[in-house]
Amino acid sequence: MILEALIAFDIWVMRTFMGGLPGETISAAAYNSERTGKWGGRLGRPVIDLLFYVFQREHCRKAWTDQLEVYK
């Protein structure tokens, strides 16, 4: 319940303030940016992965693969 609320907030922040795609989280966007060669991903993805390192290795990549339908 709490995790779903945090993810929904993440998606809302991404969409409202960062111009993300519908359903896209900040972590997935950071990985996608890095994957496509944008500087924001090269800076943001390592920071986000470091923050989540204790809970999940390669957090951004896993978030991106969970949300692949957003990028089609």
Secondary structure, DSSP 8 states (H G I E B T S, - for coil): -HHHHHHHHHHHHHHHHS---TT--HHHHHHHHHHTT-HHHHHHHHHHHHHHTTT-TTHHHHHHHHTGGGG-
